[in-house]
Amino acid sequence: MSTISTVCCRRASRSLAAQITPSSSAWTQTRGYAAPKKSAPAKKITSPGFKGKRPDGGERTPMKREKKLSAFQPMPAGQLMQPIFEGNRVDQLQQLQTFHPEVLTDAMEGQALKFPHNDKDPFRIFGLPRKMLVEFRLLSTPCSVIRGVTIDVVNKVDAANNLPSSETRLVFTGTPGCGKSFLLLQALQYCLSSDWLVFYIPRAINLVNSTTTYAYDMRTQTYLQPVFAFQTLQRFLTVNEAKLTSLFSQQEVELERRPALPVGTPLIDLINVGIRDQTLAPSVLSALLEELGRQKTHPVLLAIDDFQALYCKSTYRDPHFSAIKSYHLSMPRLLLEYASGQKSFARGAVLGALSTSDTTFKVPLELREALNIPSDRPAGPYIKRSAELLEYTKGLQRLVVPDNLSIDEAASVFDVWMKDKAVPSTANDELFLAKYSEASGNARNFVWKGLLSSLCP
């Protein structure tokens, strides 16, 4: 009985084991993890200036971006309905006589003359002082009024035609706005029309205000200014190219890192050496001035505006952050050597004009005493003077520009701006005398604070 029950128990356990197997899902335990959430694909942001997909699946065409300078674009002709925009304003100033040496006589004193218009005008190539540049942009035709002092300067320039430049070194002085820069430009234009070679530095402040690159030169122990020398060579060649074709070097010109230029080299080729290699521009400019000083075919004029800046403290700094003297910079030093007579042209003159617009570069004490200008600050025997600057001021001659315009000169200035319709009022004697009295006869104030102020509300 026990045997039968045992067998039955074994059969029951086998059948139960057969039903319960490891592969049975009822007894298999699995660990479930949540599926990671699929993030939506990032939307590609395309710039209008690059290719991308359009919403419909096509290719997006690139869009060109154009700079819009609406402030400098001319107005449509249909909006120019006021009489001030009439075209005859240009023709009225075009009727003026052209500035020419044969015209500059005593009879032309107080008359307005227009400057010649061509692609090689010195004021277009060399540039202009800022105030004068704005005036020429406002006028339809650049012009100036011949004053009594203009005739005096022309006579001095004619006398210097056959003399060394060391004997004619003039500095124009006067009150602010009396017309020194205009007088310098008139002398420059006269010399250019009289077969002179001309150098013009309209903003000498840029030579000392740390606006151009500089590098120390061990050979000369000065700080070279290759960019300014390069620009000076370019501008001089553009203005004087026709006269330079007949000039050749009279001595061998030695340059660094290249063979020396032999005697008889055209001066145009010498200039091109400095234009092609900017690092050689300071050496080439110095050699060019020496060659121009030897030749006697053409007289040479060196005209410098902001003349006092050459004697002021520069804002350049050495590696120790100490201020660099102006005469330790290559360009001011070169100009000072000709202004002081240490170097000279065989024929020619040096003209300079003082400027008081920039109070950072005032006329130094050494230059004031050399030109006999009253000092604007306390001065006495115990004030230290620079021995180097005193050497560079020797022999300078002062030419005083009248502080006020004469009635005839002011009337010509008034007539020029009225012909160009700069003043909206009707021209009459009362208006002229009112503006002349407001400016106290000062040339700059007569134009800027008298005539042009009428355009402002």
Secondary structure, DSSP 4 states (H G I P E B T S, - for coil): -HHHHHHHHHHHHHHHHHHS-TT-TTS------PPPPPPPPPPPP--TTS--B-TTSSBPPP-------GGGSPPPGGG--SGGG-THHHHHHHTSPB--TTT-SGGGTT-EEEPP-STT-HHHHT---HHHHHHHHHSSS-EEE--HHHHHHHHHHHHTTTS-GGG-EEEEE-STTSSHHHHHHHHHHHHHHTT-EEEEES-GGGGTTT-S--EEETTTTEEE-HHHHHHHHHHHHHHHHHHHTT-B-SS-B--TTSPPBPTT-BHHHHHHHHHH-GGGHHHHHHHHHHHHHH--SS-EEEEEESGGGGGSPP--B-TT-PBPPGGGBHHHHHHHHHHTTSS--SSEEEEEE---S-TTSPPPHHHHHHHTPPPSS---TTS---HHHHHHTTT-EEEEPPSS--HHHHHHHHHHHHHTT-S-SPP-HHHHHHHHHHTTT-HHHIIIIIIGGGG--
